[in-house]
Amino acid sequence: METLIVHPKNQKQLAAVEAVLKALNVAFNKKESPYNPDFVAAIKKSQEQAKNGKVVTYTHSQLADLCK
């Protein structure tokens, strides 16, 4: 049989998926994310900002100055 990996967006979706699987008598395993939820939220926010063009570009010399 195949394995499905499900990524619910919130607790409500997770509960619904679990309820369906239990009702169908389908075995499943739960695995917690190894990442801090605040860190994940910050990364998602940054990705959304980049998608909307809210980015700052630096030249090589500007980056070199930042790393001094």
Residue pairs with C-beta under 8 A, 6 or more apart in sequence:
6 17
8 14
8 16
8 17
18 28
21 28
33 40
49 55
58 66
